[in-house]
């Protein structure tokens, strides 16, 4: 290992201490769900939005609100409903009869952290209103464009089992999410701890231990983390295997409708660096890439009707790709 990487390692270990404090505060409230907490922090460090999918009662909303409480930053929770309008989200122009002019009333989107609760319950026009905010970090109200605060992060939740009164997220919006997490049930031991913790006289609360300036600084550190050319090629080989499976020696042509977009390459690189940073390393290994590959790719690898008929999921396709692509 070169001297520069060793120096980077030491710097990362020192700088990542603030992240350990954030995790400790979240652990006061959230039992288990280590993968979910890690991925939320990866989204925060990588400046990428996160979609959490899971059945009700798995602490998705609680995890996001708890993360927000650990940060000295503005936070807004928006409950998405079928009657929600774009103006309810972005803001609108208000007519002032005194000066016969319009003034801008900004909506709840103007915050550092946005919890879009049950995001798939809002109609298409509201989903479209989110696109500009998520990608460009700006909002257009009337004929003026307004920058959103820095950092800006959308953490959205959705319920996969109840389809009545929901609107599936369009692929264009799904691609804006850096990560899609599948939240699972806790273990029996974890659920007993949840029972004891949440039925006590006083429920625990997290305290703010980091500010937005520190997040911006950690994001700058993230870009300095070393990634070898072989690891970069490994990421490219994984993404291209979803687009051209035959060239990679995979018999997946009839299972993949569309492969991962170039945004997947960017996010897989960024997420792998964030994964290394969380573990106090100043360099990326292939294991960092594999650890985060499912969350980056599962909503970008679109499967065919034939795959659905054979009960083959996008996660299964990604598993076959990871098993096939040679690890450097």
C-alpha positions, 0 to 999 in steps of 0.5 A: 500500500502506498504512503498516500493511501496510508495517510488517507486511511489515518485521515478517514479514521479520524474524520469518521469519528463523527459518523460513529457518534451518529450511529450511536445516537440512532442505536438508542432508538432503532434496534437492529436494522444495521444494513438500513442504518448503514445505507441511510448514511451512505446516501447522506455521504454520497449526496444521493436520495434513498427509497426504503421499501418494506411492510408497515411497522418496520421502523422505516419512518422512525429511522429517517426521523431519528437520523434527522434528529442527529443532525443540526439541519432543517427537516420536513416530513411530507405525507404523500396522499392522492389529493396532494398537489405540486404546490403543496410540495414546492410552494406557490405564488401569492397575490399581494393586493397592496402592491399588486404583485406576487410573492413566493411562498416556499413549500416544505421541499425547502429543507435539508432532509425531506421524508417523503412518507408513502411516496407512491400514494401521490399522483403522477403530477406530484411525482413529476414535481419531485424530479427537478428537485431531486436531480437539479437541487432546484425548484421552479415556481412561476417564472423563477428558479430557486436553489434548494438548501445544501445538503438536500436529501430525499428519504422516501418510504413505500409499502410494497404489499398494499396496491390500492390507492397507490401510483407506481413510481415511474422509472425516471424517478426511480433512477433518481434514487441512489439506493433502494433498500428492502427493509426486512423483519427483525430477529426474535431477539431484536423484537424482544428488545424492541418490545422492552424498549418501546413499552418502557415508561420513557422511550429513548430519543436521539440527540443532534451530534453533527451539523450540515457543515460537517456533512459537506466536509465529509462529502468532500473527503469521500471524493478523495478516497482511493479507488484502483483502476481494477476496481473501476473496471470491475464496476463497469463490468458489472453494469455492462453485464446487465446490458450485454449479458451474453458478452459476459457469458450470462444467459439472461437475455430473456430475463432483462428488459433494460440494463442499468443506466450510466447513473448506476455506474456513478452511484455504485462508485460513490456508494462503494467509497461511502461504504469504505468511509463508514468502515474507516478505510481510505481505499475501496475494495471489491467487497465494498462494491459487492456489499452495496451493489443490490441497493444501487442496481435493483431498481435499475435492472428492469426484468421481463414478463418472462422473468416475472412468470418464472418468479425471477427477481431483479435481485436474483439477476444481480446475484447471477451477475455478481457471481459471474463477473470476475473479481479483481 
